[in-house]
């Protein structure tokens, strides 16, 4: 039914359906097709995802792909990263976030740098210390660097000094100094 309609009609209908939480099997495929045809539509999808309580697998994949893509506008990439940050309480979102943060880490764009800094300095990430401590042992240097940027930020956050969730941070940092694999990542994190 949707295939015979004009693209403008489909876009409007799909947006209204998403806003009103109407789901049907063709919706996800239609959204992906629209995003592939019209890159500006990705921004609309990101806005729709921002208003969700929890993200679907397709939304997480879209946000990650936009955030890591060097071809997307910096404002759109930053918006995608901020939506991931808002939902960074589940492992699939954290995995996508780490990939996005690793891709953005060295970017010189001010808006992307601001979104990156907001994310890595988010005190709510103290709830994910165990995830980031495991990631600090990753063989992937970019993931390890991202984990240490977040862990050192949490360790240096004065508001978290008395939080029992942050109690393990000094031990994680101390252990990293003794690990030849982790020390370079820790030094890079301290340098940021």
BARO-196078 format. One record per atom (N, C-alpha, C, O): residue number from 1; residue in one letter; x, y, z. Coordinates in steps of 0.001 Angstrom, whole numbers, plus 500000, padded with zeros to 6 digits. Each point is the difference from the previous one (the first is absolute). Layout:
<sites>
{NUM 'A' {X Y Z}};
...
</sites>
This chain:
<sites>
{1 'X' {500823 498807 500000}};
{1 'X' {499177 501193 500000}};
{1 'X' {500868 501259 500000}};
{1 'X' {499700 500964 499296}};
{2 'X' {501364 499023 501486}};
{2 'X' {500850 501180 500081}};
{2 'X' {500847 500208 498745}};
{2 'X' {500391 501127 499698}};
{3 'X' {499886 497819 499588}};
{3 'X' {500901 500106 498852}};
{3 'X' {499437 500846 498874}};
{3 'X' {500761 500535 499194}};
{4 'X' {497912 499599 500732}};
{4 'X' {499405 500770 498911}};
{4 'X' {499830 501481 500334}};
{4 'X' {499609 500782 499134}};
{5 'X' {500678 499613 502103}};
{5 'X' {499826 501398 500404}};
{5 'X' {501232 500844 499665}};
{5 'X' {501094 499479 499782}};
{6 'X' {498696 501831 500183}};
{6 'X' {501099 500945 499780}};
{6 'X' {500901 500001 501237}};
{6 'X' {499520 499779 501112}};
{7 'X' {501788 500470 498704}};
{7 'X' {500927 499996 501140}};
{7 'X' {499607 500981 501115}};
{7 'X' {500169 499693 501180}};
{8 'X' {499310 501478 498454}};
{8 'X' {499626 500992 501015}};
{8 'X' {498872 499468 500889}};
{8 'X' {500002 500208 501214}};
{9 'X' {499048 499113 498173}};
{9 'X' {498867 499435 500740}};
{9 'X' {500494 498899 500935}};
{9 'X' {499589 499918 501158}};
{10 'X' {501289 499248 498325}};
{10 'X' {500540 498905 500804}};
{10 'X' {500757 500554 501206}};
{10 'X' {499822 499524 501122}};
{11 'X' {501024 501483 498644}};
{11 'X' {500764 500597 501103}};
{11 'X' {499077 500523 501091}};
{11 'X' {500196 499718 501183}};
{12 'X' {498806 501038 498411}};
{12 'X' {499082 500578 500968}};
{12 'X' {499252 498909 500766}};
{12 'X' {499859 500079 501221}};
{13 'X' {499667 498915 498070}};
{13 'X' {499278 498898 500628}};
{13 'X' {500893 499243 500982}};
{13 'X' {499584 499691 501116}};
{14 'X' {501617 500022 498470}};
{14 'X' {500936 499253 500847}};
{14 'X' {500338 500788 501259}};
{14 'X' {500064 499435 501092}};
{15 'X' {500148 501852 498760}};
{15 'X' {500309 500841 501162}};
{15 'X' {498822 500008 500975}};
{15 'X' {500192 499854 501207}};
{16 'X' {498617 500313 498285}};
{16 'X' {498812 499988 500856}};
{16 'X' {499829 498646 500687}};
{16 'X' {499628 499936 501172}};
{17 'X' {500641 499001 498105}};
{17 'X' {499880 498666 500589}};
{17 'X' {501000 499820 501130}};
{17 'X' {499652 499466 501053}};
{18 'X' {501571 500966 498744}};
{18 'X' {501026 499882 501034}};
{18 'X' {499630 500837 501220}};
{18 'X' {500124 499537 501134}};
{19 'X' {499423 501691 498637}};
{19 'X' {499636 500881 501113}};
{19 'X' {498842 499433 500816}};
{19 'X' {499937 500177 501217}};
{20 'X' {499155 499144 498102}};
{20 'X' {498830 499443 500673}};
{20 'X' {500166 498535 500388}};
{20 'X' {499042 499338 500397}};
{21 'X' {502179 500171 499484}};
{21 'X' {500364 498639 500418}};
{21 'X' {499211 498912 499275}};
{21 'X' {499653 498974 500585}};
{22 'X' {500074 501265 498147}};
{22 'X' {499331 499005 499170}};
{22 'X' {501085 499176 499312}};
{22 'X' {500852 500548 499300}};
{23 'X' {499116 498151 500898}};
{23 'X' {501011 499118 499425}};
{23 'X' {499342 499034 499019}};
{23 'X' {498890 499522 500237}};
{24 'X' {501788 500201 498685}};
{24 'X' {499577 498949 499096}};
{24 'X' {501241 499472 499295}};
{24 'X' {501003 500709 499917}};
{25 'X' {498952 498062 499572}};
{25 'X' {501201 499335 499485}};
{25 'X' {500775 500784 498934}};
{25 'X' {501230 499953 499988}};
{26 'X' {498096 500751 499136}};
{26 'X' {500678 500716 498922}};
{26 'X' {500650 501304 500447}};
{26 'X' {500787 500584 499256}};
{27 'X' {498894 499877 501950}};
{27 'X' {500442 501320 500436}};
{27 'X' {501523 500130 500054}};
{27 'X' {500560 500963 499476}};
{28 'X' {500101 498086 501146}};
{28 'X' {501456 500062 500118}};
{28 'X' {500662 499982 498633}};
{28 'X' {500915 500780 499740}};
{29 'X' {498629 498339 499393}};
{29 'X' {500569 499924 498651}};
{29 'X' {499762 501305 499242}};
{29 'X' {500873 500461 499264}};
{30 'X' {497959 500128 500914}};
{30 'X' {499678 501264 499330}};
{30 'X' {500888 501128 500529}};
{30 'X' {500488 500827 499230}};
{31 'X' {499715 499201 502075}};
{31 'X' {500870 501027 500594}};
{31 'X' {501425 499887 499471}};
{31 'X' {500619 501005 499652}};
{32 'X' {499895 497782 500289}};
{32 'X' {501364 499797 499500}};
{32 'X' {500110 500387 498533}};
{32 'X' {501001 500582 499582}};
{33 'X' {497988 499102 499647}};
{33 'X' {499997 500352 498582}};
{33 'X' {499976 501522 499822}};
{33 'X' {500716 500540 499156}};
{34 'X' {498466 500144 501634}};
{34 'X' {499923 501468 499923}};
{34 'X' {501325 500646 500409}};
{34 'X' {500445 500969 499386}};
{35 'X' {500169 498486 501648}};
{35 'X' {501285 500547 500459}};
{35 'X' {501086 499798 498957}};
{35 'X' {500870 500856 499837}};
{36 'X' {499088 498020 499453}};
{36 'X' {500989 499740 498949}};
{36 'X' {499796 500931 498805}};
{36 'X' {500965 500448 499382}};
{37 'X' {497771 499837 500299}};
{37 'X' {499701 500860 498857}};
{37 'X' {500238 501481 500295}};
{37 'X' {500436 500747 499125}};
{38 'X' {499277 499673 502108}};
{38 'X' {500081 501412 500368}};
{38 'X' {500829 500146 501271}};
{38 'X' {499491 499783 501099}};
{39 'X' {501780 500581 498760}};
{39 'X' {500857 500119 501180}};
{39 'X' {499460 500976 501058}};
{39 'X' {500256 499815 501190}};
{40 'X' {499012 501205 498399}};
{40 'X' {499439 500953 500957}};
{40 'X' {498951 499334 500896}};
{40 'X' {499742 500469 501108}};
{41 'X' {499659 498447 498414}};
{41 'X' {498995 499291 500781}};
{41 'X' {500611 499327 501227}};
{41 'X' {499298 499732 500975}};
{42 'X' {502005 499996 498981}};
{42 'X' {500669 499392 501160}};
{42 'X' {499865 500893 501218}};
{42 'X' {499827 499510 501116}};
{43 'X' {500249 501790 498678}};
{43 'X' {499857 500943 501107}};
{43 'X' {498610 499895 500625}};
{43 'X' {499857 500094 501219}};
{44 'X' {499133 499712 497959}};
{44 'X' {498637 499822 500496}};
{44 'X' {499911 498710 500816}};
{44 'X' {499380 499980 501063}};
{45 'X' {501230 498958 498448}};
{45 'X' {499992 498731 500728}};
{45 'X' {500715 500118 501341}};
{45 'X' {499587 499391 500986}};
{46 'X' {501482 501392 499046}};
{46 'X' {500720 500217 501256}};
{46 'X' {499112 500753 500983}};
{46 'X' {499964 499675 501187}};
{47 'X' {499317 501335 498313}};
{47 'X' {499069 500733 500862}};
{47 'X' {498911 499069 500550}};
{47 'X' {499629 500093 501170}};
{48 'X' {499873 499025 497990}};
{48 'X' {498986 499043 500456}};
{48 'X' {500575 499061 501065}};
{48 'X' {499334 499698 500990}};
{49 'X' {501892 499848 498806}};
{49 'X' {500647 499112 500966}};
{49 'X' {500249 500720 501331}};
{49 'X' {499954 499383 501064}};
{50 'X' {500304 501907 498866}};
{50 'X' {500269 500777 501215}};
{50 'X' {498790 500024 500932}};
{50 'X' {500148 500149 501213}};
{51 'X' {498674 499705 498225}};
{51 'X' {498779 500053 500804}};
{51 'X' {499547 498639 500507}};
{51 'X' {498961 499900 500653}};
{52 'X' {501796 499063 499059}};
{52 'X' {499641 498641 500427}};
{52 'X' {500536 499730 501404}};
{52 'X' {501051 500508 500389}};
{53 'X' {498194 498674 500368}};
{53 'X' {500462 499568 501322}};
{53 'X' {501146 499010 499888}};
{53 'X' {500956 500042 500775}};
{54 'X' {498933 499064 498243}};
{54 'X' {501086 499056 499750}};
{54 'X' {500149 499840 498490}};
{54 'X' {499038 500143 499245}};
{55 'X' {502167 499564 500343}};
{55 'X' {500305 499933 498575}};
{55 'X' {499895 498571 499478}};
{55 'X' {500364 499041 500681}};
{56 'X' {499129 500844 498096}};
{56 'X' {499965 498697 499347}};
{56 'X' {501386 499710 499421}};
{56 'X' {500841 500894 499913}};
{57 'X' {499385 497881 499702}};
{57 'X' {501272 499608 499391}};
{57 'X' {500268 500815 498735}};
{57 'X' {501128 500428 499758}};
{58 'X' {497831 499783 499440}};
{58 'X' {500150 500784 498770}};
{58 'X' {500383 501442 500302}};
{58 'X' {500825 500584 499298}};
{59 'X' {498586 499987 501732}};
{59 'X' {500326 501375 500369}};
{59 'X' {501445 500107 500502}};
{59 'X' {500711 500948 499669}};
{60 'X' {499704 498083 501122}};
{60 'X' {501383 499992 500496}};
{60 'X' {500968 499909 498829}};
{60 'X' {501005 500710 499963}};
{61 'X' {498693 498420 499084}};
{61 'X' {500852 499836 498822}};
{61 'X' {500062 501294 499199}};
{61 'X' {501075 500406 499559}};
{62 'X' {497782 500241 500251}};
{62 'X' {499970 501275 499273}};
{62 'X' {500826 501058 500717}};
{62 'X' {500809 500687 499377}};
{63 'X' {498991 499444 501924}};
{63 'X' {500735 501018 500776}};
{63 'X' {501503 499753 499935}};
{63 'X' {500780 500938 499839}};
{64 'X' {499621 497810 500286}};
{64 'X' {501424 499680 499926}};
{64 'X' {500554 500326 498619}};
{64 'X' {501062 500612 499881}};
{65 'X' {498219 498980 499075}};
{65 'X' {500512 500228 498641}};
{65 'X' {500115 501488 499688}};
{65 'X' {500940 500422 499326}};
{66 'X' {498123 500362 501152}};
{66 'X' {500068 501451 499771}};
{66 'X' {501153 500601 500812}};
{66 'X' {500765 500814 499483}};
{67 'X' {499356 498791 501773}};
{67 'X' {501026 500584 500866}};
{67 'X' {501421 499681 499529}};
{67 'X' {500897 500829 500154}};
{68 'X' {499319 498000 499283}};
{68 'X' {501356 499633 499569}};
{68 'X' {500326 500479 498588}};
{68 'X' {501166 500019 499607}};
{69 'X' {497827 500362 499639}};
{69 'X' {500199 500359 498594}};
{69 'X' {500640 501375 499828}};
{69 'X' {499466 501011 500458}};
{70 'X' {501672 499007 498882}};
{70 'X' {500678 501272 499719}};
{70 'X' {499290 500785 498904}};
{70 'X' {500283 501183 499807}};
{71 'X' {498800 498178 499475}};
{71 'X' {499293 500686 498911}};
{71 'X' {498739 500720 500472}};
{71 'X' {499460 500840 499280}};
{72 'X' {500076 498841 501906}};
{72 'X' {498812 500679 500543}};
{72 'X' {500405 501375 500534}};
{72 'X' {501145 500192 500409}};
{73 'X' {497924 500761 499589}};
{73 'X' {500301 501315 500586}};
{73 'X' {500318 499859 501490}};
{73 'X' {499429 499155 500690}};
{74 'X' {501477 501674 499789}};
{74 'X' {500434 499922 501401}};
{74 'X' {498829 500188 500966}};
{74 'X' {499946 499341 501038}};
{75 'X' {499132 501538 498636}};
{75 'X' {498847 500239 500882}};
{75 'X' {499141 498750 500128}};
{75 'X' {499503 499700 501085}};
{76 'X' {500321 499579 497833}};
{76 'X' {499206 498770 500021}};
{76 'X' {500730 498918 500788}};
{76 'X' {499383 499259 500765}};
{77 'X' {501927 500652 499049}};
{77 'X' {500794 499018 500751}};
{77 'X' {499937 500300 501498}};
{77 'X' {499866 499087 500814}};
{78 'X' {500231 502186 499542}};
{78 'X' {499944 500389 501411}};
{78 'X' {498625 499683 500591}};
{78 'X' {499897 499541 501137}};
{79 'X' {499055 500706 498085}};
{79 'X' {498641 499700 500459}};
{79 'X' {499844 498500 500237}};
{79 'X' {499398 499591 500993}};
{80 'X' {501131 499594 498115}};
{80 'X' {499923 498543 500157}};
{80 'X' {500743 499557 501261}};
{80 'X' {499514 499146 500741}};
{81 'X' {501653 501428 499501}};
{81 'X' {500770 499644 501195}};
{81 'X' {499247 500395 501270}};
{81 'X' {500019 499264 500987}};
{82 'X' {499326 501880 498993}};
{82 'X' {499246 500436 501179}};
{82 'X' {498804 499078 500282}};
{82 'X' {499667 499758 501160}};
{83 'X' {499698 499736 497799}};
{83 'X' {498893 499044 500201}};
{83 'X' {500552 498699 500581}};
{83 'X' {499380 499400 500877}};
{84 'X' {501776 500166 498641}};
{84 'X' {500624 498801 500579}};
{84 'X' {500327 500245 501474}};
{84 'X' {499794 499122 500838}};
{85 'X' {500714 502066 499477}};
{85 'X' {500347 500319 501382}};
{85 'X' {498766 499937 500898}};
{85 'X' {500058 499468 501108}};
{86 'X' {498850 501067 498417}};
{86 'X' {498754 500011 500774}};
{86 'X' {499555 498579 500337}};
{86 'X' {499364 499780 501031}};
{87 'X' {500960 499266 498118}};
{87 'X' {499552 498616 500168}};
{87 'X' {501132 499052 500388}};
{87 'X' {499861 498787 499840}};
{88 'X' {501237 501730 500657}};
{88 'X' {501184 499182 500275}};
{88 'X' {499882 499219 501304}};
{88 'X' {500884 500062 500855}};
{89 'X' {498034 499214 499284}};
{89 'X' {499833 499177 501191}};
{89 'X' {499833 498518 499651}};
{89 'X' {499747 499171 500875}};
{90 'X' {500395 500513 497854}};
{90 'X' {499890 498608 499549}};
{90 'X' {501216 499656 499139}};
{90 'X' {500529 500854 499288}};
{91 'X' {499899 497904 500784}};
{91 'X' {501214 499565 499312}};
{91 'X' {499998 500269 498499}};
{91 'X' {501012 500484 499494}};
{92 'X' {497912 499232 499753}};
{92 'X' {500057 500288 498552}};
{92 'X' {500221 501487 499701}};
{92 'X' {500697 500352 499048}};
{93 'X' {498709 500507 501766}};
{93 'X' {500185 501446 499811}};
{93 'X' {501420 500390 500385}};
{93 'X' {500619 500831 499335}};
{94 'X' {499895 498579 501726}};
{94 'X' {501384 500285 500396}};
{94 'X' {500986 499556 498926}};
{94 'X' {500964 500706 499705}};
{95 'X' {498794 498126 499712}};
{95 'X' {500878 499522 498927}};
{95 'X' {499999 500971 498818}};
{95 'X' {501055 500327 499457}};
{96 'X' {497760 500128 500153}};
{96 'X' {499890 500969 498906}};
{96 'X' {500645 501325 500386}};
{96 'X' {500643 500651 499175}};
{97 'X' {499185 499740 502069}};
{97 'X' {500577 501261 500479}};
{97 'X' {501522 499970 499974}};
{97 'X' {500643 500969 499596}};
{98 'X' {499922 497917 500835}};
{98 'X' {501466 499870 500012}};
{98 'X' {500552 500081 498580}};
{98 'X' {501017 500651 499762}};
{99 'X' {498318 498694 499302}};
{99 'X' {500428 500074 498598}};
{99 'X' {499930 501434 499495}};
{99 'X' {500898 500464 499298}};
{100 'X' {498029 500235 501065}};
{100 'X' {499843 501394 499579}};
{100 'X' {501044 500898 500659}};
{100 'X' {500599 500850 499341}};
{101 'X' {499615 498962 501951}};
{101 'X' {500991 500819 500711}};
{101 'X' {501408 499778 499447}};
{101 'X' {500774 500946 499855}};
{102 'X' {499546 497803 499840}};
{102 'X' {501321 499696 499433}};
{102 'X' {500178 500679 498649}};
{102 'X' {501095 500459 499675}};
{103 'X' {497833 499609 499535}};
{103 'X' {500079 500638 498679}};
{103 'X' {500091 501520 500102}};
{103 'X' {500610 500650 499150}};
{104 'X' {498787 499907 501884}};
{104 'X' {499945 501454 500155}};
{104 'X' {501204 500539 500776}};
{104 'X' {500309 501187 499899}};
{105 'X' {500364 497979 500858}};
{105 'X' {501031 500421 500954}};
{105 'X' {500974 501047 499480}};
{105 'X' {500303 500950 500723}};
{106 'X' {500188 498918 498084}};
{106 'X' {500989 500947 499506}};
{106 'X' {499438 501101 499117}};
{106 'X' {500764 500783 499437}};
{107 'X' {497922 499293 500429}};
{107 'X' {499378 500973 499096}};
{107 'X' {500162 501414 500542}};
{107 'X' {499859 500230 501201}};
{108 'X' {500434 500709 497921}};
{108 'X' {500244 501377 500421}};
{108 'X' {498753 500885 499954}};
{108 'X' {500055 501159 500413}};
{109 'X' {498824 498315 499090}};
{109 'X' {498776 500793 499941}};
{109 'X' {499534 500341 501416}};
{109 'X' {499949 499128 500868}};
{110 'X' {499712 502142 499362}};
{110 'X' {499631 500449 501348}};
{110 'X' {498745 499314 500528}};
{110 'X' {499941 499616 501169}};
{111 'X' {499061 500232 497974}};
{111 'X' {498756 499389 500456}};
{111 'X' {500199 498521 500344}};
{111 'X' {499463 499509 500993}};
{112 'X' {501307 499797 498184}};
{112 'X' {500287 498589 500290}};
{112 'X' {500843 499866 501261}};
{112 'X' {499764 499112 500820}};
{113 'X' {501214 501767 499332}};
{113 'X' {500850 499968 501192}};
{113 'X' {499161 500264 501258}};
{113 'X' {500213 499373 501038}};
{114 'X' {498844 501548 498860}};
{114 'X' {499127 500294 501147}};
{114 'X' {499134 498787 500350}};
{114 'X' {499857 499661 501175}};
{115 'X' {499570 499688 497817}};
{115 'X' {499174 498803 500246}};
{115 'X' {500852 498877 500597}};
{115 'X' {499560 499293 500906}};
{116 'X' {501654 500553 498582}};
{116 'X' {500927 498988 500519}};
{116 'X' {500297 500268 501477}};
{116 'X' {499909 499099 500835}};
{117 'X' {500444 502145 499473}};
{117 'X' {500339 500352 501385}};
{117 'X' {498812 499851 500942}};
{117 'X' {500165 499553 501135}};
{118 'X' {498634 500817 498406}};
{118 'X' {498806 499813 500822}};
{118 'X' {499810 498524 500328}};
{118 'X' {499675 499639 501131}};
{119 'X' {500531 499525 497876}};
{119 'X' {499792 498564 500200}};
{119 'X' {501024 499435 500973}};
{119 'X' {499625 499372 500990}};
{120 'X' {501650 500838 498749}};
{120 'X' {501034 499352 500824}};
{120 'X' {500046 500565 501419}};
{120 'X' {500556 499364 500896}};
{121 'X' {498875 501806 499320}};
{121 'X' {499979 500591 501342}};
{121 'X' {498664 499818 500717}};
{121 'X' {499789 500568 501072}};
{122 'X' {499322 498658 498352}};
{122 'X' {498679 499774 500576}};
{122 'X' {500129 499155 501273}};
{122 'X' {500425 498846 499948}};
{123 'X' {499206 501738 501179}};
{123 'X' {500121 499306 501290}};
{123 'X' {499091 498775 500091}};
{123 'X' {500267 499100 500797}};
{124 'X' {498667 500846 498406}};
{124 'X' {499107 498835 500030}};
{124 'X' {500706 498730 499529}};
{124 'X' {499536 498891 500264}};
{125 'X' {501578 501274 499044}};
{125 'X' {500749 498826 499538}};
{125 'X' {500622 499222 501159}};
{125 'X' {500522 498903 499804}};
{126 'X' {499422 501663 501396}};
{126 'X' {500497 499269 501169}};
{126 'X' {499222 498692 500177}};
{126 'X' {500508 499044 500586}};
{127 'X' {498270 500924 498909}};
{127 'X' {499201 498772 500064}};
{127 'X' {500526 498923 499057}};
{127 'X' {499579 498846 500074}};
{128 'X' {501336 501531 499045}};
{128 'X' {500535 499065 499010}};
{128 'X' {501497 499723 500214}};
{128 'X' {500693 499596 499066}};
{129 'X' {499794 500614 502128}};
{129 'X' {501430 499810 500288}};
{129 'X' {500452 498595 499629}};
{129 'X' {501078 499836 499428}};
{130 'X' {498131 499157 500882}};
{130 'X' {500427 498625 499686}};
{130 'X' {500126 499808 498483}};
{130 'X' {500915 499315 499543}};
{131 'X' {498191 501272 499681}};
{131 'X' {500084 499901 498536}};
{131 'X' {501305 500638 499506}};
{131 'X' {500719 499411 499192}};
{132 'X' {499575 501784 501297}};
{132 'X' {501198 500700 499525}};
{132 'X' {501288 499378 500543}};
{132 'X' {501040 500085 499347}};
{133 'X' {498911 499297 501825}};
{133 'X' {501208 499334 500500}};
{133 'X' {500301 498757 499160}};
{133 'X' {501165 499671 499777}};
{134 'X' {497791 499639 499756}};
{134 'X' {500221 498869 499083}};
{134 'X' {500532 500504 498662}};
{134 'X' {500887 499391 499402}};
{135 'X' {498567 501716 500144}};
{135 'X' {500424 500580 498723}};
{135 'X' {501453 500484 500076}};
{135 'X' {500697 500026 498986}};
{136 'X' {499748 500347 502186}};
{136 'X' {501382 500455 500187}};
{136 'X' {501002 498872 499736}};
{136 'X' {501189 500258 499811}};
{137 'X' {498338 498502 500175}};
{137 'X' {500854 498851 499703}};
{137 'X' {499881 499548 498552}};
{137 'X' {500557 498970 499620}};
{138 'X' {498727 501789 499581}};
{138 'X' {499767 499631 498603}};
{138 'X' {501304 500006 499203}};
{138 'X' {500872 500832 500248}};
{139 'X' {499265 498254 498805}};
{139 'X' {501174 500030 499126}};
{139 'X' {499937 501162 498993}};
{139 'X' {501016 500368 499410}};
{140 'X' {497795 500203 500399}};
{140 'X' {499803 501129 499086}};
{140 'X' {500424 501294 500704}};
{140 'X' {499376 500409 500979}};
{141 'X' {501680 500230 498524}};
{141 'X' {500555 501190 500647}};
{141 'X' {499002 501155 500063}};
{141 'X' {499964 500720 500998}};
{142 'X' {499235 499469 497973}};
{142 'X' {499036 501104 499991}};
{142 'X' {498939 499808 501089}};
{142 'X' {499619 500955 500676}};
{143 'X' {499912 497817 499487}};
{143 'X' {499020 499718 501052}};
{143 'X' {500628 500161 501376}};
{143 'X' {499386 500543 500918}};
{144 'X' {501834 498981 499209}};
{144 'X' {500722 500118 501269}};
{144 'X' {500218 501471 500352}};
{144 'X' {499813 500399 501150}};
{145 'X' {500581 500406 497866}};
{145 'X' {500200 501436 500227}};
{145 'X' {498699 500661 500453}};
{145 'X' {499997 500799 500937}};
{146 'X' {498909 498867 498398}};
{146 'X' {498699 500567 500364}};
{146 'X' {499625 499614 501425}};
{146 'X' {499522 500835 500768}};
{147 'X' {500691 497918 499582}};
{147 'X' {499682 499535 501354}};
{147 'X' {500801 500786 501030}};
{147 'X' {499458 500411 501025}};
{148 'X' {501823 499799 498711}};
{148 'X' {500820 500718 500980}};
{148 'X' {499668 501485 500073}};
{148 'X' {500128 500602 501066}};
{149 'X' {499454 499995 497840}};
{149 'X' {499565 501403 500060}};
{149 'X' {498813 500110 500954}};
{149 'X' {499947 500907 500831}};
{150 'X' {499109 498174 499049}};
{150 'X' {498813 500026 500855}};
{150 'X' {500360 499642 501440}};
{150 'X' {499544 500661 500933}};
{151 'X' {501262 498309 499256}};
{151 'X' {500373 499586 501358}};
{151 'X' {500789 501081 500731}};
{151 'X' {499759 500239 501183}};
{152 'X' {501177 500418 498138}};
{152 'X' {500760 501067 500668}};
{152 'X' {499108 501208 500285}};
{152 'X' {500170 500668 501020}};
{153 'X' {498898 499611 498103}};
{153 'X' {499057 501089 500248}};
{153 'X' {499159 499713 501239}};
{153 'X' {499804 500876 500843}};
{154 'X' {499704 497902 499259}};
{154 'X' {499214 499619 501174}};
{154 'X' {500857 500036 501272}};
{154 'X' {499538 500448 501049}};
{155 'X' {501690 499087 498857}};
{155 'X' {500892 499973 501167}};
{155 'X' {500327 501411 500484}};
{155 'X' {500222 500213 501192}};
{156 'X' {499808 500748 497887}};
{156 'X' {500335 501382 500365}};
{156 'X' {498786 500855 500337}};
{156 'X' {500149 501172 500346}};
{157 'X' {498663 498266 499557}};
{157 'X' {498775 500742 500273}};
{157 'X' {499793 500097 501514}};
{157 'X' {499730 498997 500661}};
{158 'X' {500396 502197 499872}};
{158 'X' {499897 500222 501455}};
{158 'X' {498621 499631 500549}};
{158 'X' {499875 499615 501162}};
{159 'X' {499096 500503 498003}};
{159 'X' {498652 499679 500451}};
{159 'X' {499792 498495 500202}};
{159 'X' {499057 499582 500671}};
{160 'X' {501813 499628 498757}};
{160 'X' {499869 498541 500102}};
{160 'X' {500921 499391 501057}};
{160 'X' {500018 498782 500179}};
{161 'X' {500741 502052 500518}};
{161 'X' {500986 499495 500965}};
{161 'X' {499373 499086 501064}};
{161 'X' {500626 499036 500440}};
{162 'X' {498152 501268 499963}};
{162 'X' {499355 499213 501053}};
{162 'X' {499043 498941 499448}};
{162 'X' {499388 499256 500767}};
{163 'X' {500485 500677 497940}};
{163 'X' {499095 499035 499367}};
{163 'X' {500641 498612 500043}};
{163 'X' {501121 499811 499528}};
{164 'X' {498167 499235 501036}};
{164 'X' {500567 498643 500126}};
{164 'X' {500233 499344 498643}};
{164 'X' {500828 499096 499884}};
{165 'X' {498448 501351 499088}};
{165 'X' {500193 499439 498657}};
{165 'X' {501362 500400 499430}};
{165 'X' {500543 499318 499131}};
{166 'X' {499996 501784 501365}};
{166 'X' {501286 500491 499521}};
{166 'X' {501169 499487 500846}};
{166 'X' {501155 500324 499725}};
{167 'X' {498553 498888 501287}};
{167 'X' {501039 499532 500923}};
{167 'X' {501078 499169 499311}};
{167 'X' {501147 499997 500448}};
{168 'X' {498517 499306 498484}};
{168 'X' {500973 499139 499327}};
{168 'X' {500910 500772 499029}};
{168 'X' {500992 499451 499521}};
{169 'X' {498686 501788 500192}};
{169 'X' {500766 500755 499000}};
{169 'X' {501488 500160 500330}};
{169 'X' {500831 499779 499119}};
{170 'X' {499541 500595 502113}};
{170 'X' {501444 500113 500279}};
{170 'X' {500761 498694 499760}};
{170 'X' {501132 500023 499517}};
{171 'X' {498257 498848 500817}};
{171 'X' {500635 498699 499773}};
{171 'X' {500165 499696 498521}};
{171 'X' {501020 499447 499589}};
{172 'X' {497990 500908 499611}};
{172 'X' {500066 499775 498550}};
{172 'X' {501126 500834 499399}};
{172 'X' {500768 499518 499169}};
{173 'X' {499319 501730 501259}};
{173 'X' {501039 500909 499486}};
{173 'X' {501383 499516 500444}};
{173 'X' {500941 499988 499207}};
{174 'X' {499175 499616 502054}};
{174 'X' {501282 499515 500524}};
{174 'X' {500463 498748 499259}};
{174 'X' {501181 499859 499679}};
{175 'X' {497891 499244 500055}};
{175 'X' {500317 498773 499266}};
{175 'X' {500475 500322 498578}};
{175 'X' {500880 499326 499467}};
{176 'X' {498536 501698 499934}};
{176 'X' {500372 500380 498634}};
{176 'X' {501441 500479 499921}};
{176 'X' {500669 499789 498988}};
{177 'X' {499817 500857 502076}};
{177 'X' {501386 500471 499998}};
{177 'X' {500981 498832 499915}};
{177 'X' {501118 500160 499512}};
{178 'X' {498468 498683 500956}};
{178 'X' {500881 498834 500035}};
{178 'X' {499881 499124 498753}};
{178 'X' {500735 499022 499857}};
{179 'X' {498348 501322 499246}};
{179 'X' {499759 499191 498810}};
{179 'X' {500612 500665 498766}};
{179 'X' {499644 501131 499670}};
{180 'X' {501272 498179 499646}};
{180 'X' {500601 500574 498788}};
{180 'X' {498971 500274 498895}};
{180 'X' {500197 500885 499167}};
{181 'X' {498719 498358 500832}};
{181 'X' {498951 500196 499000}};
{181 'X' {499152 501233 500321}};
{181 'X' {499596 500736 499100}};
{182 'X' {500141 499479 502186}};
{182 'X' {499093 501067 500406}};
{182 'X' {500666 501349 500251}};
{182 'X' {499356 501035 499833}};
{183 'X' {501898 498981 500558}};
{183 'X' {500668 501248 500352}};
{183 'X' {499965 501044 498873}};
{183 'X' {499709 501162 500285}};
{184 'X' {500569 498490 498462}};
{184 'X' {499910 501023 498954}};
{184 'X' {498595 500598 499867}};
{184 'X' {499851 501203 499787}};
{185 'X' {499137 497964 500337}};
{185 'X' {498614 500492 499921}};
{185 'X' {499687 500919 501178}};
{185 'X' {499339 501026 499840}};
{186 'X' {501135 498601 501327}};
{186 'X' {499795 500836 501171}};
{186 'X' {500695 501352 499833}};
{186 'X' {499430 501039 500332}};
{187 'X' {501776 498945 499162}};
{187 'X' {500722 501261 499779}};
{187 'X' {499297 500888 498987}};
{187 'X' {499924 501215 500180}};
{188 'X' {499561 498179 498754}};
{188 'X' {499250 500787 499004}};
{188 'X' {498735 500596 500615}};
{188 'X' {499617 501128 499687}};
{189 'X' {499738 498100 501193}};
{189 'X' {498788 500488 500657}};
{189 'X' {500310 501159 500929}};
{189 'X' {499243 500969 500067}};
{190 'X' {501853 498935 500640}};
{190 'X' {500390 501078 500920}};
{190 'X' {500346 501261 499198}};
{190 'X' {499762 501117 500459}};
{191 'X' {500794 498697 498360}};
{191 'X' {500380 501127 499150}};
{191 'X' {498823 500731 499364}};
{191 'X' {500186 501077 499434}};
{192 'X' {498618 498369 500643}};
{192 'X' {498827 500646 499379}};
{192 'X' {499385 501026 500896}};
{192 'X' {499011 500631 499628}};
</sites>
